[in-house]
Structures are given as C-alpha cells and as structure tokens.
Amino acid sequence: MQIRPVRGSAEFPRLVEIWRSAVDATHDFLREEDVIELQSQLEASYLSRVEVFVAEIDGEPMGFAGINDTNLEMLFVHADALHQGIGTALLEFVVQNYGVRFV
C-alpha cells in the first residue's frame, strides 16, 4: 500500500466512487436522498476544501483521508477493501505526518 497526496481534481470521480461504496456499506442510517445530496457536494465542494491523501493498492486508489489543519474531516475506504488496514494506515499517516489530533 502507498499513501500519497491527491493528484488533483481529475481524481475526484474515483474518490467519489470510493466514498459511495463506503457509505453504501456502512452508513445505513442515512436516507438515500441524503446520500445523493452529500455525493453531489463531495466532488463539487467538499474535496477541494481539504488536503486529501489517497491510499493505493497496486496503483488503484482504495481509500482516502481529508484533513484541515489538525482535523480529520473525512476518511473512507472502498467496501471491497474494508478490514485490510487501509483506514488505520491513513489515520496513522495523517497523525504522524500532519499532526492530526481531532475528528
């Protein structure tokens, strides 16, 4: 696994796919209308407001974390890659390298 900064907004569609997969697998408390609204805002607004780091496996983005200063604002892992340590690795990366202390 490699963790790297996002390479620009061209990667946002893949990050939205990761987000949607993760939300569908883990956020059953959200109504579909809410998921659709959040998804529309993710690429249009939210991702550009945070510093994003991508976790890749064999060159394929499978998770990402977004930070703002010392705050973790988002962390999502594709449903196909859950329970493989990607989320933990992303969290440890931003804590150790960027001083993230708050969620």
N, C-alpha and C positions, 0 to 999 in steps of 0.2 A: 504494500500500500504506500502511496505517495500522497502527501498533503502539500498543496500549493495555493498561491493566490489565484483567484478567478482571472481568466484571461480577457475579460471584457464582457460587454453586454451580449455579444454573439453566443455566449454560453448560457445565457439566462433561460432560453427554452428548455434545455436539458435540466437545469436546476428546478424549473417549474415541474417537469416530469417527475423528478425525484421527490419534490415536495408533495405532489398529488398522490404518488404511490404511498408515501409515508403516512399522509393524512388518511387516505382510504383504509390503511391497515391498522391505524392506531387511534384515530380521533372519531370514534363512533358517536360521541356526544354532540358533534356538530351536525346541523341540518344541511342538506345538500345545497340549499340556497346560500347558506353562509359559506360553504366551501367554494362555490362558484364565485362569490364576491371576493373572498380572500385571494383566490387564484388570479383573478383579474388584476388585483392590486399588487400582487407579488412581483410580477415582471415589470409592470408599468411604474411602480413606485418604490416598493419596499427594498428590493435587492440593490438598487442604486444608492440607497441611504446608509448602507452598512458596508464594512470591509468584509469581503467574502473569501473563504478558504474552502477549497474543494478537495475531497478525498477520492483518489482514483485507485482502481484495481485493474491492473493490466491495461492502463491507459483510458479506462472508462470511468467517468465520474459516477460515483455511487452514493455520495453524501456531501453535505456542505454545512458550514457554520457561518453565521454572520455576526459580526461584533461592532460595537460602537463604544470607543474608549475602553473602559474596563467592564463593559456589559456584554454578556452573551444575549443577542437578540433573537437568534434562531439557530436551530440545529436539527437537520433532517437527514435520514438515511433511507435509501430506496428499500421498499418492502422485500425485494429479493435478496437484500444483503443485511437484513436485521440479524442481530445476535452474532455478529462476526467481529465485534470490537471496533467498528468504524466510528460510531458515536463517541465511544470512550477515547479513541485516538484523537478525534477532532477536539474534544473538550480539553484533553491534556495539552494538545498543541497550542491552543489559544491561551490557556492558563500559563503555560511555561514561557511562551514566546511573546505574548502581548499583554500579560498581566490581568487577564480577565478574572474578575472576582465576584461578579453579580449576574443574576439571571433576570 
